[in-house]
Amino acid sequence: MTYNEILSAAQSLSETERQSLVQALSAGNQCEATVPESSRLSALLEKQGCCPHCGGNHYYRFGKDHGTQRFKCKDCGRTFTEYTGTWQQKLHKKGLVKAYMHLMSEQKSLDKISAALHINKKTAFDWRHKILRSLKQDEGGSFSGITESDETFFDKSDKGSRHLKRKPRKRGGEAKGKGMSKDKATVIVTADRKNDLNMTFCGYGRLTKAEITESLRTPLPKGTVLCSDGHVSYKGYAMDNHIEHVVIRADLGRHVKRGFFHIQHVNSLHNRLKKWLNGTFWGVATKYMQDYLNWFKVKETVLKFCNDQADELLGLSMNHYNVKFATV
């Protein structure tokens, strides 16, 4: 092809595909060497970070690792880079991460992502779940004021499994078990009125007090008013943590108490979550449920308020470390 033919073909690409093309051409075979300096690297270079292994702030530059600046800690003697402890640690093709984030923020399918970036579909899948597992839920200590909590249920799904121990269901079919059986995956949603949100996959079947406690790893602060349905587990949780508990009995037609106590916000979240999972992904495997709950939580509380969702998503995924690291 001539230069003009290549230019014409490139102009027919979408904006995201153009960015992917530029990233791929710039990266070549040394993707790591072309990654632009991040805010975290800048902080480390300016001695405003700390060692991800021991938390010490006495470190110095110690050569490079595949084009990435390496540091050595004077306190523990170990080396690290800006990626140590993050989902990008030991990741190949870091030069494609920004383009991947743009495609992911647009909720493109794995097939479209792998085609646009010329990566294997398995790689696109692995990157998605590494990113989603780095996103965190709000813990109980951040909640305040009126806090709503309610559980919802999904049919247990073994989507993608090649070794089913039961007869497969048709898409959209329901589990055979009636009521709160072990064929139902339980998701508890807790939200206050200032945009704090926690969504946790608890297990299967009827909700227990222990699962509520596990979901909100930090107990709800005193002064919080917990609004829930009549499930006895919420009552037990409120008593254990010495907080006020308001019961909403929708089964008796009582949806609002005293004019402002209700659980309509979490019920609306349940509805939007189910439409998103079933509409965008045609359902997800239950073993990956928590990953998608993390994505939905960030989408509802952060991304919808951002102009550049890709940059924000990348920043959120890099702000949480698997090992100790100071916020910079």
N, C-alpha and C positions, 0 to 999 in steps of 0.2 A: 504494500500500500504506500501511496505517496504521502507526503506531509499533509497536504490539503485534505486528502481522504481521511486520514487519521483525525485531523482537527474537526472535520465535519461530523465524524462518528462520535467524537468526544462531546461535541455541542448538543448532541441528541440525548445525552445521558441526563438523569435527574441530578439535582444538586448534591444529594448524598452520594450517588455513584461517582460524581466528579471528585468529591472529597476523597473517596476511597481510592480512586485512580491516582490522585496526586500523592496520597500517603504511600501507595504501593511503589510508585515510580521513585519517590524520594528515598524510600527505605532500602530498596534493592535487596541485597543479601545480608546487609548489616542493619536490621531494623532497630536494634537497641541503640545504635550510635546516633540516630537521627531523632530520638525522642526529645521534644523541647523541654527546657528546664521547668520543673514544676514548682509550685509554691512550697512544697515540702522540702525539695532539694535546696531551694533558696534559703529556707530556714536553717537547714543543716549547715550550709556553707557559711551562714552568718552566726553560727554558734548559738542558735536559738532552739535547737532540738535536743534530743537526748538519745542514749543508746537503747535500742528496743529490747536488748537482752537483760540489762541490769538497771536501766533508768538513769545511769550516770550521765553527766553532761561534760565530761572531760574526754574529748576524742579529737582525732586529727585525720586529715586526708591520707589515704593509704592506697594510692594507685587506682586503677580502673578495672572493672569486671565487665567484659564485653561492651565496652563503651560507656558504662554507667559508673559514676563516681563512687568509690568505695571509701569507707571510714573505718578507723580502728579505735576501740574504746580503751582508754588508759586504765580504767577501773577493773574491767573484767578480761581485757585482752582479746575480746572477740571482734570480728569485723562485721560490717553491715552496710547496706545501701538504703536509699530512700524507699525501696520496695520491700525490705525485710519485714516479714510478718504480715504483709498485705496479700491480696489475691493475685497480685502481679509478680510475686516472688517466683523466680525460676520460670517465668512465662516467656515463651518464644514469641517473636513478632510483636513486640511492644509497640512498634510503629503503627500498628493497625488498631490499637485500642480506641483511639478517639473516633475513628470512623465506625468502629463496632458500636460504640456508645450512641452515636447518632442513629444508627439503624435500630438499636435496641429501644431507644427512647421513642422511636416511631412505631414500635411494636411489630416490626417486620418478622416474618416467619424465619425459622432456622434455614430453610431452603433458600430464601431470598438473601439472607445474610451470607451464607456460604458462597453463593453465586457472585454476589457483589464484591466480596473480599478475596475470593479465590482461596478459601480455606475449606478444610474438610467439615462436613456437617457435624461430626462428633466433636470437633474442636469448637465449633460455634455453640454447641450444646454445653460443653464443659465450661466455656467462658461465661455463659449465661448464669449457670448455677454457682460458679465461684463468686460472681458479682452479687447475686441475690443473697448468698449466705454471709456476705460481708455487711449487709444492711441490717440494722437493728431495730427492735421495737422499743417504744417508750416503756420504762419500768414504772412500777407503782408509785415510787417516791416523787415522780414528776407531776402526778395528778393532783388536782385541787378542786374545791367547790363541789358542785353537783356532778357526779360521775356515774354514767350508765354502764351496765354490763349485762350481756345476754349471750346465750349460746345459739349456734345454728348447726345444722347437720348436712353432710354430703354423703352420697352413696360411696362406699369404699370402692376405689378404682385401682386396678392393676394395669392401667394403660401402658402398653409397650412390653409387657411381660410375655415371654414365650413359654412359660411353664405355669400356666394357670392350674389351680387346684379345684376349680369349679367350672361349670359351663359358662362360656362367654355370654355377656349381655349385648344386645344390639345397642348401637349408639342412642343415648337418650333413655334407654330402658332403666327400670328401677330395680333395686335389690329385692330379693324375695322376702327377706326378713321383715316382719311388721313391727311397728313401734320402735323403741330404743334398743335395737339389737346391736350386736358386734359388727354388723355390716354397715353401720353408720359411723362416719368420721366426724368427730366433734370439734368445732372451732368456737372458741370463746372470744368475744369482741368487747373491749372496754374502752370507753371514750369519755372525756370530760368536755366542758363547753368552751375550752380554749384551744382546741385542736390537738391535744395529746391523745394518742391512740395506741392501743395494744391489741394485736390479733395473734392468737396462739392456737396451733393445732394441738389438742390435748390427748388424743387417743381415740378410743372407740366406745360407743354406747353412752349411757347416762353420765352426766357431769358429776364430779365429786368435789368436795371442799379442797382436797389435796391438789386437784388439778387447777383450781382457781388460785391457790397459793403459789403453785409452780409457775403459772402464767404471769402473775404479778410478783416477781421475785423480791422486789422491795415492797413491804406492806404499804397500803394506802395511808397517807398521813392522817393524824387526828384532825378533825374539823371537816374531813371529806364526808359528803352525803352519798351513800351508795344506793342507786336506784336499780332494781332488778325485778324480775317476775317472782312468782311465789316459790321458786325452787328452794328447798330447805338448805342447800349447800351455801347459798349466798348469805342466808341468815347466820349460819355457823361461822362463815368467814368474817362477817361484820362483828359478831360477838367476840371472836378471838382477837380482833384488831381494835376493838373499842371505838367503832365509828358508827354513826347513825345509819340506819337502813330503812329505806322506803320501799314497800312492796307495791308493785303495779299489777293488778289482777285483770289483764286483758280478757281472760276467759270469762270474767263476769261483766264485761263491757266497760270496765274502768280503765281508761287509757291515760288519764292525767289526774294527778293529785295536787290539790292546793294551787292549781293554776300553772305550775311550772315543773313539777316532778313527773318525768315520763321516761320511756326508753325508746322514743321514736327515732332518735339519731342513730342508735346502733341497729335498729331494725332496718333503717334506710341503708346503712352500710352493708348489712347482710344481703339486701336485694341487689345493690350495685356490685358487690363482690361476686355473687352467683352469675349475674349477667356477663360480667367481665371474663370470668373463667370459662364459662360455657360458650360465650360469643366469640372471644378472641382466640382461645386455645382449644375449643371443643372439649373442654374438660382436661384436668391434669391428673397424673398418677398421685395417689394419696401419699406416697413416700416423699414426694416433692412439694406437698401442700404448704409447709412452712416457708419454703423459698418464695412461692408466689404470694403468700400473705405478706412477706417482707416487701415485695415489689408493690403490692396494692397499697400498703400502708404509706410508703414513700410517695406513691403517685397521688394519694388523697391529701396528704399533709404538707408536701413540699413541692413536687414537680409541677402541679397544676398552677402554681403561683409564679413559676419561673419562665423567663423568655428563652433561655438556653437550657433545655432539660438535659441534654447530653453532658454538658460541663458540670451541672449540678449533680447528676447521677454519678459521674466519675469521682467528684469530690466526696460525696457521701460514702462511696465504696472504699475510698482510700483513707477515710478518717477513722475507720475501725480496724484495729490491729488484732491479730491472733495472739500476739505477745505484747508485753507491756511497752507502751510508747506514749510520750507526752503529746498533748494536743498542741499543734503549732499552727 
